[in-house]
């Protein structure tokens, strides 16, 4: 079947599928509400299912005839049993778009490279006979992880549809409900700590960590905590001579459990019964850390051997070691005749002059690009790398591991002949600005990348930030010129706004800059914590020493100073140094009393990693604006005792400090801020001033909760529609008649809430905050939850209904006192004098119910719109039917 979505709302609009009876085919189409019900009730037919459909026939010109399905009463489906095959049989199975059932252990998970683009997850399943790629979309993957937990290493059973992509067989899943834990694997899938005598003589799947491996003897030892189990492989080289297992790797194998010399061992047929779940090498280090560390330091830290070229011929395949060699030739990545990108190849040559040995080093494209951004690789450089020895088409070659690659010595160059020939060896590590003090842009062209400099240059042209084609803000570009050399300076929008007054054409500036590279050309970037400053006119790089003044000049200067002291102009007073200027000149962590006006207030807010950022208050004195940083607890204490608003004049003792090279004030511990004059209307002393940070949001009005209420205290009430655990918190979603909001409850408070469940009415008082993905309320007190006598719950599918519903006709013929579970469409719902009058109908008959309004929650009214499908439990009485006390009403369709 094909599902067509509405392009505007992305809601299923129609469903169509083709039916054949041996004499011909015809298309069946269902639209809108019928299509939604088929999808939500899992009634979409699969290939080879038996379907009985009745409806109006449409025959149009130049179009195939079709039947329109108007209601599900005229639709009956009989599903055939889904065949089950092993993953090893997929390669020989000829049946595209065929529905099958497969089982296997999740051996690896391929996540989408770009999370912003819509791309599926790929789960690699392995069952001992082969492997298959299970394709699942991000929404279904998140639901699956919430239901089953961590998937790596778990046995799964899935209903899939066969398809092919780029010549490979893929297994597609329509929804997360088609995936569940494999029940047949509960006894055969074990870990090392669960092995006992009950499994002797049985074929089992074992997951463990490699402790040691001897391929010549075919002996493998697995380890978990203090438990070790030996495995004997009859054919260890069935995957090839290069097959090897390293200590620390997590593997999954299939074998027969036996007892030898009072010890349990595993008998494995061949290396094809072993599958690597996750590679865990000796320890992955960052790229910059491997560059910064010297060869001797990294060798001591990793405890890895350094080998010579002469030893490579005698070493076994798969061994890992450090090697030092000189680059003879570089073969950059390029496409082969089939259009595939080939990796980079660097020909390494030994340093032994008597016997020159060459061997290729293979670097994959992603690693080669990262290394090239740090090192301008050239022939003749002496390099050091951590490699693995392997064989390709009968020839030995090296593969780079963990991006561990650094330049020990660059190509030898000669300096001035008068000073004599000197070897210039520059490391590829980070150079600080203390080593280099650049006075011209010519020195920057020869300096290594990522090094820091103090640059003086003239601004030739300024290109302010602007939006690119994709809608993102592009950085500013300032062209710097010095001695006919022009190099661009790249500034991001935030830094450009700070130095906008300085950055003008013809101005000479000085700043702490860093050298980078973009598309093969050098650029300058502002250092982290670096500053830019404007040089005075005439201020140059070469400063001449001033001449000593003569005696006559000294006497004339002193007389002019004395005259100026005696003559004071009327109406002008000597300007006093402001408090802000005095604070900036003071050393860090010194305290000063400040009086200033509040220009703007930024309350505490969550950062990217979930930690709370401090509050920031912009203080203004004259034309100077400086920030005051207050941590969350101190900010809440001050706002609760004496709130500060925009436009108030405040006074307090503050502490000076700097962050990323910029000056700012800090409030000392238990410090106070006094409001001298308030911008708000002054109330009488007897009246209590209402707190601006507290706003009462009445129930049924969650639509008013928005981003304009961030940082304020809210009182909300709503019905719990769903909740799940998010780290150390319980994330619950509340909904009323007009909107919804999320509440993040800490795990320490959650056990104190009674009657907490789906359908309960939760009352919360807390601060409204924002995370990376959603808005939420952070409770300040323990929330209260109350349960209605008749909760209404939304059900996603019929599988959640227990026991199975019965027809209304059977309930009408039933005996008095019997309880029936019925499912039908709510045809009419009227509220008269506080009593709901319901009429529920299915394909066999109708039933009427009278339910008091007090039994429902005040938010249940939203479920009774649009003729939904309900599942209720009723009891047969003499005068009709009555709903069962302490039962639930399930809503299948709105």
ABEGO torsion letter per residue (X at the ends): XBBBBBAAAGBBABBBBBBBAGAEBBBBBBBEAAAAAAAAAGABBBBGBBBBBBEBBBBBBGBBBBBBBABAAABBBBBBBBBBBBAAAAAABBBBGBBBBBBEBBABBBBBABAABBBBBBBBBBAGAEBBBBBBBAAAAAAAAAAAEBABGBBBBBBBBBBBBGGBBBBBBABAAABBBBAAAAAABBBAAABBAAABGBBBBBBBBBABBBAAAGBBBBBBEABBBBBBBABAAAAEAABBBBBGBBBBBBBBBBBBGGBBBBBBABAAABBBABBBBAEBBBAAAAAABBAAAAAAAAGBBBBBAAAAAABBBGBBBBBBBBBABBBBBBBBAAGBBBBBBBBBBBABAABBBBBBBBBBAAAAAAAAAABBBBBGBBBBBBBBBBBBGGBBBBBBBGGBBBBABBBBBBBBAAAEBBBBBBBABBBBAAABBBABAAAAAABBBGBBBBBBBBBABBBBBBBBAAGBBBBBBBBBBBGGBBBBBBBBAAAAAAAAAABBBGBBBBBBBBBBBBGGBBBBBBBBGBBBBBBBBGBBABBBBBBBBBAAAAAAAAAAAAAAAABBBBGBBBBBBBAAAAAAABBBGBBBBBBBBBABBBBBBBBAAGBBBBBBBBBBBEABBBBBBBBAAAAAAAAAABBBBBGBBBBBBBBBBBBGGBBBBBBBBGBBBBBABBABBBBBAABBBBBAABBBBBBGAAAABBAAABGBBBBBBBBBABBBBBEABBBBBBBBAABBBBBBBBAAAAAABBGBBBGBBBBBBBBBBBBAABBBBBBABBBBBBBBABBBBBBABAAABOBBBBBAAAAAABBBGBBBBBBBBBABBBBBGGBBBBBBBBAAEBBBBBBBAAABBAAAAAAABGGBBBBBBBBBBAAEBBBBBGBBBBBABX
